[in-house]
Amino acid sequence: MEPATPLFTAQAVIWLFPIAFMFHDLEEIITVEAWFRRNRADLGRMLPARIAASLERNFSHSTAEFAVAVCFMLAGIAFSTIWAGLEPGRGGGMLLYAGALDVFFVHGFFHLGQAAILRRYTPGSVTSVLLVLPYSLWAFSRLLSEGLLEWKTIGLGLPVGILIVVPLLLAGHWAGKAVFRRTQGSSLSTNSRIWG
């Protein structure tokens, strides 16, 4: 009896990465601003000052600012996926893809860690359980079994992914702040023209 044909080809598994990322970050975009407003006081009481300050930096963004930063990350993931998807198993595309997938996988555990420490829902924790971790494990498993990824590539991918993600994240948050300042400035200037 022949083994059943998988529903998705290995290449389709690669191409699903940006979709998984978009659903995960959509949860964060929708919830982050309101969540921080509701929980800000508790963070200061429950956590050491340094950790509370770190969470404030990560979560105290307007929805628009956070969405701009997410676009930068999506661009990086889309680039790595296109390169790997067009030439699976060849060149540096799989290393870059493995790096992005490694960071995505580890990122899911950060969300779960935040939820466990705070003993409550945190933005991104639901899709981390339902999407980030299952998709990552499935992608690693399928691509390893198809010979498109090796354990060595997965291991090397993590530092590569971090080296790429950090500048994208910083640039995305900088651009988000710049866009937010510009929209705030234009709205203030419109208000002053109306009321002045």
N, C-alpha and C positions, 0 to 999 in steps of 0.2 A: 504494500500500500504506500503510495507516494505521500510525502508530507504536504500538509495544506499550504497553499500559496498565501503569504501574508497579505493582509488588506492593503498595506502601504509598502511601496518599494523603499529601499534605503535612501534613494534620492528624495523621495517625498518626505521622509523623516527629516532630512536636512532642511528642506524648504519650509517645514512647519515651525521652525525655530522663531522667526520674527512674529508669527501669529501668536505663539505661546507668550512671547515677551509682551506683545501689545495688550493681550487680555490681562496679564499680571499687572502691568503698569497702569492700565485703565482703572483697576481697583484703587491703586495708590493715588492717581490723579483725582478721582472722584471723592476720596475720603480724607486726604491728608490735611487740608486746611481746616475743615470742621473738627476733625479728630484732635488736632493740636489745640484749638480753642477750648474744647471741652476738657482736655487732660493736662493742660499746661501747669496748673497749680499743683496737681498731684505729682507730677514729675519732680518738681523741686522738693517735695516732702519725702518721696519714696526713695530717691536715688542720691548717690554721692554727687557733689557739685559738678565734678568733671564729666561724669556720664550724663547728667541732666543737661549740661551745656552742649554736649555732643548730640544728644537727641534733639535739642532745640535747633541746632544748626541743620540737622537732617530733615526735620519735620515742619519748621516754622516758615513755610513757603506759601505764597498764594497759589491757587490752582493754576493760574496762567504761568507763573514763574516755574512751577514744577513741570508743567507740560512742555515748556521750551527745553528744559534740561533733558526730559525723556526723549525728545526728538533727536538730540545728539546721540544718545545711547542707541536709539533705534537705527540711526544711520550707520553706526559702527557694526551693529548686529546684521543689518541688511547687507553691508559690504562683505562681511565674513561669510554669510550664507550664500550670496551670489557666487563668490569665488569658489567655495567648496561645492556648491550645487552644480556649477557648470563643468568643473573638472574634479569630480569626486575621486579621492585617493591619489591625486597627483599634485606635485608642487607644494607650495607652502599654504595652500588654501585650507587644507584639513588641520594644520597646526593652528591657524588663526581661528578657525571654526571651533576647534577643541578648546582654545583659550577662552573664547566667548561663552561656550557652553559650560566650562568649568566655573567661571565667575557667576553665571546664572544659577548654577546648582548650589554653590556656596552661599550665594545671596539669599536663597530660599531658607537656609538654616539661620541666617541672621534675623530674618523676619520672625521665625519661630522662637528664636532666643529672646528677641524683644518682647514678644507676647508672653513668654514664660516668666521673664523677669518682672514685667509690669502686671502680670496676672489679669490680662484683659486683651481684647481685640486690639491689634495695631494694623495700620494700613499695609496691605500686601500679604497679610498672614493667611487669609482664606485661600487665595490663589496659589500661595506657596505650597499648601497642602494638596490642593486639588489639581494643580497644573505644573508649577515649576519643578517640584521634586519628581512627580511621576513622568513628566515629559523628558527631563534630563536623564533619568535612569533608563527609560525606554530608548532614547536616542543613543546613549552610550552602549547599551546592550546590543541593539540592532547593528550599529556601525562597527562594533568590535566583531560581531558574528559574521558580518559581510566582508570583513577584512579591509574596510575603509578607514578604520581607526586602529591604532595599537595602544597598549597601556603606556608605552614610552611617550607617544604623542600627547596623550591625555595628561601625563605628568609634566611634560614640558609646557603644555598649554597654559597651565595656571599662572606661572610668572609672566608669560607672554600676554595673557589676558589682562592681568593686573596692570602691566606697563601700558597697555592701550586704554583700558577703562579709566584709569585715574585722570589722565589729561582730558579725555572726553567728558568725564563727570565735572571736572573743574570748569572746563570751557562751557558746558551746558548750563551750569549754575550761574556763571558769570553772565552769559547771554540772557538767561531768564531774568536775572536782576536788572540788566540793562533794559530789556523790553518792559519789565514791570515799572521801572522808574520813568521810562518814556511815556507809557500809557497813563501813569499817575500824573505826570507833569502836564500832559495834554488835557486830562480831565480837569485838573486844577485851573488851568488857564481858561478852559471853556466856562467853568463855573464862575471865574472872576469876571469874564466878559458878561455873563448873564446877570450876575448880582451886583457888579461894580457900577 
